[in-house]
Amino acid sequence: MDSTPPVGRLAPSPTGLLHLGHARSFLLAWWSVRARGGRIVLRMEDLDGPRARSEMIDAALVDLTWLGLDWDGPMLLQSSGLERLRAEAGRLSDLGAAYPCICSRADVRAALSAPHEGDVEVRYPGTCRDRFGSREDARKLTGKDASLRFRVPDGETLVKDELRGEQSFDVGGTVGDFMVMRRDGTPAYQLAVVVDDAAQGVTEVLRGDDLLPSAARQILLQRALGLTSPRWLHVPLVVDASGRRFAKRADDLSLAELRERGVDPRRIVAWAAGVSGLDGDERMTPEQCLKDFSLARLPRDPVRLTAAELAMLKTAP
């Protein structure tokens, strides 16, 4: 087993206030790396257009500090590296691994003969594959700005997850050729994550298991760019009493609200530790949980936050 200390990351997206689900995931990522003497880097993934707001960056920094988390080195603001990210998108194009696409979301939907109800992401049918030589050619021929799509190879992509075991995904059959750069030149999420993880030396990615399918796409990009894949750990989400996952856009209790109520952050840390298989007191700091931390103790089912637990967490000391 590799004895090199790991490098993990905290990578919030400043599109809304952080909630209890985020708190648990960030604490787990921090515990997993710090327990083995590793480094933690911080990145703000602020490429999501108008939804990413500067005040949410400030709020996330306050939340992470309030929880007692720290990180090594300066924060990386993803938007500060646009040229580097665009260069990697261009390299994919030069390698023949990406191609220009002028299709809008409406075009993609119209091209599908039988869309499936409830699909989160519509499969791209390959309409623009091999149609244009470059984004400039696409613009000259159609008058439209072109995005770049990754040319997904046929077959299954295996994700070796430390918690979920080996998982296989047919990326081409489920989402098709996915976007790596938008029409306006903004790098898309999947490419930005891969390039920035490599730039920051990240060797371990621990996050919610709703992002497990993304790991397959990121592995494909890492292979195309000659990058090493990190160690993957996808943890079950925190859900409410009805089984609904916590979400920024829903009316879920934010860490900012808990802080404003005067809640002791050590209660949040102790709750996160308790639902992650760790023993402890009612109030704990992240450091106090390190000595007993073990990924083997993590439950493999979603963490259900009951009304009684939520009421307890909302109560000021």
C-alpha positions as CSV (number, residue, x, y, z in Angstrom):
1,M,0.0,0.0,0.0
2,D,1.2,3.5,-0.9
3,S,2.7,5.2,2.2
4,T,2.8,8.6,0.7
5,P,0.6,11.1,2.7
6,P,-2.6,11.8,0.8
7,V,-3.8,15.1,-0.6
8,G,-7.5,15.7,-0.3
9,R,-9.7,18.6,-1.1
10,L,-12.6,20.7,0.1
11,A,-14.3,22.0,-3.1
12,P,-17.6,23.9,-2.3
13,S,-19.6,25.5,-5.1
14,P,-20.7,29.0,-4.1
15,T,-24.2,28.7,-5.6
16,G,-26.0,28.7,-2.2
17,L,-25.5,28.3,1.5
18,L,-23.9,25.2,2.8
19,H,-26.1,22.8,4.9
20,L,-25.7,19.8,7.2
21,G,-25.1,17.4,4.3
22,H,-22.2,19.5,3.2
23,A,-20.8,19.7,6.7
24,R,-20.7,15.9,7.0
25,S,-19.0,15.4,3.6
26,F,-16.4,18.1,4.3
27,L,-15.7,16.7,7.7
28,L,-15.3,13.2,6.4
29,A,-13.0,14.4,3.6
30,W,-10.9,16.3,6.2
31,W,-10.9,13.4,8.7
32,S,-9.9,10.8,6.1
33,V,-6.8,12.8,5.0
34,R,-5.8,14.3,8.3
35,A,-6.0,11.0,10.1
36,R,-3.2,9.8,7.7
37,G,-1.0,12.9,8.0
38,G,-2.1,14.3,4.7
39,R,-2.7,17.7,3.2
40,I,-6.0,19.4,2.5
41,V,-6.4,22.0,-0.3
42,L,-9.3,24.3,-0.8
43,R,-11.0,25.2,-4.1
44,M,-14.0,27.3,-4.8
45,E,-15.8,25.9,-7.9
46,D,-17.3,29.2,-9.1
47,L,-17.8,28.5,-12.9
48,D,-21.5,28.0,-12.7
49,G,-22.4,31.2,-14.4
50,P,-24.7,33.7,-12.6
51,R,-25.5,31.1,-9.9
52,A,-22.0,31.4,-8.4
53,R,-21.9,34.5,-6.3
54,S,-19.1,36.2,-4.4
55,E,-21.1,36.5,-1.2
56,M,-21.5,32.7,-1.2
57,I,-17.7,32.3,-1.4
58,D,-17.4,34.4,1.8
59,A,-20.2,32.5,3.5
60,A,-18.6,29.1,2.6
61,L,-15.3,30.3,4.1
62,V,-17.0,31.4,7.3
63,D,-18.9,28.1,7.5
64,L,-15.8,25.9,7.1
65,T,-13.8,27.9,9.6
66,W,-16.8,27.8,12.0
67,L,-16.8,24.0,11.8
68,G,-13.2,24.0,12.8
69,L,-11.8,22.9,9.4
70,D,-8.5,24.1,8.1
71,W,-6.6,23.7,4.8
72,D,-3.0,23.9,3.5
73,G,-2.0,26.8,1.2
74,P,-4.1,29.5,-0.4
75,M,-7.6,28.9,-1.7
76,L,-7.8,28.3,-5.4
77,L,-10.6,30.2,-7.1
78,Q,-11.5,28.1,-10.1
79,S,-12.4,31.1,-12.3
80,S,-8.8,32.4,-11.8
81,G,-7.5,29.6,-14.0
82,L,-9.7,30.0,-17.0
83,E,-6.8,30.2,-19.5
84,R,-5.2,27.0,-18.1
85,L,-8.6,25.2,-18.3
86,R,-9.3,26.4,-21.9
87,A,-5.8,25.3,-22.9
88,E,-6.6,21.7,-21.7
89,A,-9.9,21.8,-23.6
90,G,-7.9,22.9,-26.7
91,R,-5.5,20.0,-26.1
92,L,-8.4,17.5,-26.1
93,S,-9.5,19.0,-29.4
94,D,-6.0,18.7,-30.8
95,L,-5.8,15.1,-29.7
96,G,-9.1,14.4,-31.5
97,A,-10.7,13.6,-28.1
98,A,-13.1,16.5,-28.3
99,Y,-15.1,18.2,-31.2
100,P,-17.1,21.3,-31.8
101,C,-20.9,21.2,-31.2
102,I,-23.5,23.8,-32.1
103,C,-26.4,21.9,-30.6
104,S,-28.5,23.7,-27.9
105,R,-30.3,21.8,-25.2
106,A,-33.5,22.0,-27.2
107,D,-31.7,20.6,-30.2
108,V,-30.5,17.6,-28.2
109,R,-34.0,16.9,-26.9
110,A,-35.5,17.2,-30.3
111,A,-33.0,14.7,-31.7
112,L,-34.0,12.0,-29.3
113,S,-36.6,9.5,-30.6
114,A,-37.7,8.3,-27.2
115,P,-36.6,10.5,-24.2
116,H,-37.1,8.8,-20.9
117,E,-39.4,10.6,-18.4
118,G,-37.5,11.8,-15.3
119,D,-34.0,11.7,-16.9
120,V,-31.8,14.2,-15.1
121,E,-29.5,14.6,-18.1
122,V,-30.5,14.1,-21.7
123,R,-28.2,11.8,-23.7
124,Y,-26.4,13.6,-26.5
125,P,-26.9,11.6,-29.7
126,G,-23.7,12.7,-31.5
127,T,-25.3,15.1,-34.0
128,C,-22.1,17.1,-34.5
129,R,-19.5,14.3,-34.3
130,D,-17.1,14.8,-37.2
131,R,-19.2,17.7,-38.6
132,F,-16.7,20.5,-38.2
133,G,-12.9,20.7,-38.2
134,S,-12.7,23.4,-35.5
135,R,-14.8,25.8,-33.5
136,E,-13.8,28.5,-35.9
137,D,-15.1,26.4,-38.8
138,A,-18.3,25.8,-37.0
139,R,-18.8,29.5,-36.6
140,K,-18.0,30.3,-40.3
141,L,-20.3,27.6,-41.6
142,T,-23.3,28.1,-39.2
143,G,-22.9,31.6,-37.7
144,K,-23.2,29.9,-34.3
145,D,-20.6,29.7,-31.5
146,A,-19.7,26.1,-30.8
147,S,-19.1,24.3,-27.5
148,L,-16.6,21.4,-27.2
149,R,-17.8,17.8,-26.5
150,F,-15.7,14.9,-25.3
151,R,-15.7,12.0,-27.7
152,V,-16.8,9.2,-25.3
153,P,-15.3,5.8,-26.3
154,D,-17.5,2.7,-26.5
155,G,-17.8,0.4,-23.6
156,E,-18.0,0.4,-19.8
157,T,-15.9,2.6,-17.6
158,L,-14.9,1.0,-14.3
159,V,-14.8,3.1,-11.1
160,K,-12.9,1.5,-8.2
161,D,-14.5,3.1,-5.2
162,E,-13.1,2.5,-1.7
163,L,-16.6,2.5,-0.2
164,R,-18.9,1.3,-3.0
165,G,-16.6,-1.3,-4.5
166,E,-16.2,-1.6,-8.3
167,Q,-18.9,0.3,-10.2
168,S,-19.3,0.1,-14.0
169,F,-20.8,2.9,-16.1
170,D,-21.7,3.1,-19.8
171,V,-21.1,6.8,-20.2
172,G,-21.7,6.7,-24.0
173,G,-25.0,4.9,-23.5
174,T,-26.3,7.1,-20.7
175,V,-25.1,10.6,-21.4
176,G,-23.2,10.3,-24.6
177,D,-20.5,12.8,-25.6
178,F,-20.5,15.3,-22.8
179,M,-19.5,19.0,-22.8
180,V,-16.1,20.1,-21.8
181,M,-16.3,23.7,-22.8
182,R,-19.4,25.9,-23.2
183,R,-20.2,28.1,-26.2
184,D,-18.9,31.2,-24.4
185,G,-15.6,29.5,-23.7
186,T,-16.3,28.7,-20.1
187,P,-14.8,25.3,-19.1
188,A,-17.5,22.8,-18.1
189,Y,-17.6,21.2,-14.6
190,Q,-16.2,17.8,-15.5
191,L,-13.1,19.2,-17.2
192,A,-12.5,21.9,-14.6
193,V,-12.5,19.4,-11.8
194,V,-10.1,17.0,-13.5
195,V,-7.6,19.7,-14.5
196,D,-7.7,21.5,-11.1
197,D,-7.4,18.3,-9.1
198,A,-4.2,17.5,-11.0
199,A,-2.9,21.1,-10.6
200,Q,-3.5,20.9,-6.9
201,G,-1.9,17.5,-6.5
202,V,-5.2,15.9,-5.3
203,T,-4.8,12.1,-4.7
204,E,-8.1,11.5,-2.8
205,V,-11.6,12.6,-3.6
206,L,-14.2,12.0,-1.0
207,R,-17.7,13.4,-1.8
208,G,-21.4,12.5,-1.9
209,D,-22.4,9.4,-3.8
210,D,-24.7,11.4,-6.0
211,L,-21.5,12.3,-7.9
212,L,-20.4,8.7,-8.4
213,P,-21.5,8.7,-12.1
214,S,-19.3,11.8,-12.6
215,A,-16.2,9.8,-11.6
216,A,-16.6,7.7,-14.7
217,R,-16.6,10.8,-16.9
218,Q,-13.6,12.2,-15.0
219,I,-11.7,9.0,-15.4
220,L,-12.2,9.2,-19.2
221,L,-10.9,12.7,-19.2
222,Q,-7.9,11.8,-17.0
223,R,-7.0,9.0,-19.4
224,A,-7.3,11.3,-22.4
225,L,-5.1,14.0,-20.8
226,G,-2.6,11.5,-19.4
227,L,-3.5,12.2,-15.8
228,T,-3.6,9.8,-12.8
229,S,-7.0,9.2,-11.2
230,P,-7.3,9.8,-7.5
231,R,-8.6,7.4,-4.9
232,W,-12.4,7.6,-5.0
233,L,-14.6,7.6,-2.0
234,H,-18.3,8.3,-2.4
235,V,-20.3,8.6,0.8
236,P,-24.0,8.2,1.3
237,L,-26.0,11.4,1.4
238,V,-27.8,13.0,4.4
239,V,-31.5,12.9,3.9
240,D,-34.5,14.2,5.8
241,A,-37.1,12.2,7.6
242,S,-39.0,11.6,4.4
243,G,-35.9,10.4,2.6
244,R,-35.4,13.5,0.5
245,R,-31.8,14.6,0.1
246,F,-30.7,18.0,1.4
247,A,-30.3,20.6,-1.3
248,K,-29.1,24.2,-1.5
249,R,-32.2,25.2,-3.6
250,A,-34.6,23.7,-1.1
251,D,-35.8,25.2,2.1
252,D,-33.2,23.3,4.1
253,L,-31.5,24.5,7.3
254,S,-28.2,26.2,6.4
255,L,-25.0,26.3,8.5
256,A,-25.4,30.1,8.4
257,E,-28.8,29.8,10.1
258,L,-27.4,27.5,12.7
259,R,-24.6,29.8,13.4
260,E,-26.9,32.8,13.7
261,R,-29.0,30.8,16.2
262,G,-25.9,30.5,18.4
263,V,-25.5,26.8,17.9
264,D,-22.2,25.4,19.1
265,P,-20.4,24.1,16.0
266,R,-19.0,21.2,18.2
267,R,-22.5,19.8,18.3
268,I,-22.6,19.7,14.5
269,V,-19.2,18.0,14.5
270,A,-20.3,15.5,17.1
271,W,-23.5,14.7,15.2
272,A,-21.4,14.1,12.0
273,A,-19.1,11.9,13.9
274,G,-21.9,9.9,15.5
275,V,-23.7,9.2,12.2
276,S,-20.3,8.2,10.7
277,G,-19.7,5.4,13.1
278,L,-17.4,7.3,15.6
279,D,-17.9,7.4,19.3
280,G,-17.6,10.7,21.2
281,D,-19.2,13.3,23.3
282,E,-22.1,15.7,22.6
283,R,-19.6,18.4,21.7
284,M,-16.4,17.7,19.8
285,T,-13.9,19.5,17.6
286,P,-12.7,17.9,14.3
287,E,-9.3,17.2,15.8
288,Q,-10.8,15.3,18.7
289,C,-12.3,12.8,16.2
290,L,-9.1,12.0,14.4
291,K,-7.8,9.3,16.8
292,D,-10.8,7.0,16.3
293,F,-11.5,7.8,12.7
294,S,-11.9,4.8,10.4
295,L,-13.5,4.6,7.0
296,A,-14.5,1.0,7.8
297,R,-17.0,2.3,10.3
298,L,-18.9,4.4,7.8
299,P,-22.5,3.3,7.2
300,R,-23.3,2.3,3.6
301,D,-26.8,3.7,3.7
302,P,-28.1,7.3,3.5
303,V,-28.0,9.1,6.8
304,R,-31.6,9.9,7.8
305,L,-31.8,13.1,9.9
306,T,-34.9,12.7,12.1
307,A,-37.1,15.6,13.3
308,A,-35.8,15.0,16.9
309,E,-32.2,15.2,15.8
310,L,-32.8,18.3,13.7
311,A,-34.5,20.0,16.7
312,M,-31.5,19.1,18.9
313,L,-29.1,20.5,16.4
314,K,-31.1,23.7,16.1
315,T,-31.1,24.4,19.8
316,A,-28.5,26.9,21.0
317,P,-26.3,25.7,23.9
